[in-house]
Amino acid sequence: MRICIFGAGAIGGFIAGYLARAGADVSVVARGAHLAAIRADGLTVEAPDESFTVRVRASDDPAELGAQDGVLVTVKAPALPGVALQMAPLLGPDTPVAFLTNGVPWWYFHGHGGSFEGRNIARLDPDGGIWTAIGARTVGGIAWPASSVPRPGVVRVLSPKSRPTILGAIDGVTTAGIEALAGAFTAAGLPVVIETRIRDRIWEKLAFNLSAGPLCVLTETPVRDTHTEPALIAASRAVVAEACALIAALGLQSVIDIERMVAINTNLGHRPSILQDLMAHRPMEVDALYNVPLELAALTGVPMPTLALLAALIRVKVAHRNG
């Protein structure tokens, strides 16, 4: 199966490595020093129990890679409008494009049904260009493992098989393309689940992201360090409770366990990706993770004062850092 990973960074890189080792015809779209290292020495995946290197086709120009049987997009939300403009050479007649992104996805109301069907989220897809480029071939996705790029050409993943990657049609109707992508994960030994209620699962991860991510950005510390102060644990509980109220208002059936999140966060030494981006002076997913949830809260009349405060502080911090 020909699979292109668009964005071979922390998440895309480890997936590309496992899929390629299992025999999939993997290509990656990367850039800069990371691309140069992959071309020169291969893509190395470092996991707690193993380290291996694979050779994959790598380019910063999708036109060099050709049509694919499946595409996994793992770049951050701010890069997606630009990615959409480059996608056409990768697409055959039935190529599914799965977006493994954090936060509220750009496609959220496409395939949603009801009064919000087709509503565009301007913060994420400013002129509707992503939908125009990808359209109904869009697949929702969630990747859980904590990972990073410690140096060019190398991806480090903490628990690649602890939780499954989730793939799901945005209208809930599973296609052969989605099944083929899931089959490639299974062949690579990576757990995967096909979900017919992808938005439920997206909010489960987003609630977890909200439980510590904003605190990590503001303190610039790993997750567990944000849970050494009772007031910060209380803030974590509060923002997740607000997310639960929004989930209910959206009519979803997400399963949220606040106390389990607190227990995990108390022991998690990982720096979330949004903090990694802040420290590296890269564009951050503030819109997808914080600002758009607040817009949905306003749309549904759900108060989220804790998230509103944290998001405002983060916006000021980011503006100051960028300035």
Secondary structure, 3 states (H helix, E strand, C coil): CEEEEECCCHHHHHHHHHHHHCCCEEEEECCHHHHHHHHHHCEEEEECCEEEEECCEEECCHHHCCCECEEEECCCHHHHHHHHHHCHHHECCCCCEEEECCCCCCCCCCCCCHHHCCCCCCCCCCCCHHHHHHHHHEEEEECCCCEEEEECCEEEECCCCCCCEEEEECCCCCCHHHHHHHHHHHHCCCCEEECCCHHHHHHHHHHHHHHHHHHHHHHCCCHHHHHCCHHHHHHHHHHHHHHHHHHHHCCCCCCCCHHHHHHHHHHCCCCCHHHHHHHCCCCCCHHHHHHHHHHHHHHHCCCCHHHHHHHHHHHHHHHHHHC
